[in-house]
Every structure is written in C-alpha cells, then in structure tokens.
Amino acid sequence: MPSTTVALSRVRSRRIVGAATNPRGNCVPVNAGVATLDVFESDLGWIAVSAVDRRLLGVTFGHARRADALAAAKNHRMIGVSPTGDSQAWLADLRERFRSFARGEFEDFRDVAIDESHLTAFERSVVKACRAIPYGETMSYGQLAAKVGRAGAARAVGRVMATNRYPLVVPCHRVLASGGGLGGYSAPQGLAMKRRLLAMEAADARTTLFAK
C-alpha cells in the first residue's frame, strides 16, 4: 500500500504554522524544529498521522481517498515536513502498527506518546483512563466517568471522546452509551466504523483465546 510523507510548513518563532489548536483556538505549543505528516493506505482506509519528536499531534483515519485524508488533516490543522533520521524510522514503525491493527491484528498503542497540552486536567484523566481499556473490551461513558472520580459526568466524558484527536491510539470506539448503545463516533462512516472496529477487536480476541 502506498505511503506519502507530505511537506507542508516549518516552524516560525516557536509556533508551527498550521499546528493543531485546542478548543479555545490557541496553537498547541511545540518547541521542536519540525513536525511530520505521514499519509498512507490501510484496510481501514487512508490514514494521516501528524507527529513531532516521537509525540503525536493528531490522527485521522477511515478515508476513501488520499485526498480526503489530506483534506481532513488540513481541517484538523495537522501539519508536517519530510522526516529524517530517527523520526523517519519511528514514523515508519508506527505506520506498520496502524496497518497491522487495520488488518484485525492485536496492537497496543499505549506506549505511543501524545501531545496533551490542549487538555485540561479532567480531560487528561479521561484520556488516560480510556487508553487503559483493554483491546476487545468496552466501557460506558458513565463507567469511565466513575473511573476518573467524576461519577455522574458521563456527558462531559462524551465530549472529551467526541473531540479526541487520536482515534485508535486513544480508543474512544471502546466507550459506549449506557445500556450497550453505541453512542457516537466522529470518524468517517460514523457508527458503522465504530461497529466495525468493535467487531474486529472482538473477533481477534476470541481467536486469540481459542488458540491458547
């Protein structure tokens, strides 16, 4: 499957032009010289990944065409330049991990660092708890709220999930509505994609269990 690393912009005065912005509209502070944007095809459609210093700035996936992935990256203010050295190797490894996951194979992205500078303390706690949900398992918005010590804050948790910049890495597809309903999902194909991811993980978990 093809892969393209796209050169888009460079840092000016400690600000990356076109860098991701938080909900308040502020540029995410990144003190690195360059960021990278990798665009590649997978079994879950085209994926775009933006990163700096081995830390993710954003992920978008499920696109039918490379142009769609690039448009979504631009809309999400994800940026990048051509990687070199260690960053190139790290990005290539991450690309293959995404492709492996998209094929329905087990992947645990909890070791992948993400930029959290745009998050509040509550939002960081929700993201951390979400990342701890095991592959093939789910949790409700209410359960996740209770997990971070904010029982009754299911709607607030839902908002954090809805604005998740790192789908798959922060597995918001594993968070469901009360009663087992799917809730929402903002990736292309919406709930159909969420249902597909859950079915894919459940099938792989069963295969792994029976193989033991």
N, C-alpha and C positions, 0 to 999 in steps of 0.2 A: 504494500500500500504506500502511496506517495506521502512524503513529508516535506514541509517547507518552513524554513525559518525566515521570518519577514523583517526587513529593516524598516523601521518607521520613524524613530526620533532619538534624540540624545538629551542628556541632562543639561539644564541651564540653571545656574545659581541654586544648586542643591534641590531643584524641582525637576521631576521627569515630565516633560511635556506630554500631555495626554494621559498622565497616570491615573489610576483608579481614584475615585472620590468617595468620601463617606456620605451617609445620608444628609449631612449638613452642608455638603458641597465643598468641603475642604480637600485639597490634594493630599493623598497619603504621603507622609514624609518618608522618603527613601534616600539614604545618604550614599548610595552606591553610584558608580560611574555610568553603568548601563543596565538595562533590563532586556530580557529576551522574550520574543513571542514565537512560539512554535505552533504550526498548524498542520494537522495530519489526519489521515483517514483511519477509521476503526469500524468494527462491527456494530458500534452504536452511533455511526455517522461520523461526520467531521468534528474534530476537537481542536480547540485553541487554548493554549496554556501560556500565561504570562508569568515570568519569574525574575527575581533579582537576588544575587548572592545565595543561590540554593533555597530561596524562600518564595513561595507562590504569591502572586499578586491577583490572580484570577484564573478561572477555568470556565469554559462554556463548551457544551457538547450536544450531540444529537442532531447536527445539521446535515441536510441533504447534499449540500454542495460546499466546496471550499470557500466560495464567495460568500455564502451565508455565514460560515464560521467567522470569516474576516469582518463581515458587517456587524455581527454580534459582539465581537471583540472590540470593535470601534465604538459601538453603542455603550459597552460597559467600561469604556476608557482604558482598555487593556492595551499595553504598548510593548515594543521590543526592538532590538537591533540584533545583528548576527552574533551568535555566541562564539567564544573562543576558549581554548584550554579546558580547565576543569568544568566550567559552566556548560560547555558543549557536551561533555561526557555525561554529566548529571542529567541534563535535559534529554539526552538520547535514552538513558536508562528509564527515566520517568515515562517517556513516550511509550516504551515497550511494556511498562507496567500497566498503563492505561489500556493498551491494546489487548494485553492478557486478560484484564478484567472484562473488557468488552466481549471477549470470546466466551465468557462464562466461567473463567478460571478464578480461583481464590486469589485475592490481593488485599493486603492490609496497608492502607496509606497513612496509618497513624504516625509513622516516622517522618512524613513529609512536612516540613515547616511551612507555615502560612503567615502572611502579614496580618496582624491583628490590631494595627494602630488605629483603625477606624472604629473599633468596637468599644463599647462601654464594659465595665466590669461584669455586669449581668450578662451581656451578650457573649463575652469571652467564656463565662462559666457554662452557658448553654452550648456553645460550640464545642468546648472540651468534653462535656457530657455526651453530646451527640457522637463525637468521634470515638467514644468508648463503647458504643453499641456494636456488638459483635456481628460479623458477616453472617447473613442468613437469619438474623433476629430483628425484632421490631420493638418499638416503644411508643406509647401515645404521647401527645403534646402535654397532657396532664401529668403523666408519669415523669416526663423529662423535667417539667417544672418542679415537681416534688424532689427530683434528684438533685437539683441545684438549690434546694431550700426555699423555693418560692411556690409552694402548693397554692393552687388557685390562679396561677399566672399562665394558664395554657395559651391564651390568646397572645400574650407577649412572646412566648416561646414560638408560636406560629409565625409571628412577624420576623423573628430572627431567622427562622428557617426559610421564609419567603425571600429574604434578602441575602441569602447565602451566596458568597462569591466563589465558593469552592465545591460545587457539587461533585459527588463521588468521593472526593477527599474528605470533606465533611459530609457524611452520608445522610443528608436530610430526607432521602427517599425511604429511610427506615423509620421515620417518625410518622405516625398515623393519627387519625382523629379518634375520639373516644368511641368505643363500640366496634372498632376494627375498620371503620371507614377510611378511605384513602387520604382524605384531607385535600390538600392542594399540592401542585408541583409546577414550577415555573419554567422548566426546561422545554425545548421544542417537543411537541406531541403531548405535553402536559401529563395528565393522569395515565394515559396509555403508556408513556415511557416509565412512569413510576411503577405501574403494574408489571411491566416487562422486567425492570430491574429486580423487583421483589421475587418474581417467579424464577428468574435466572439464579439468584442467590440461593433460594430455597432448593432448587433442583440440584445445584452443586453441593449444598450442604448434605442433602440426602445421599448423593453419590459417594461423597467422602465418608459418611457414616457407614454405609453398607460395604465399603471397601476395606474397612478395618476388621 
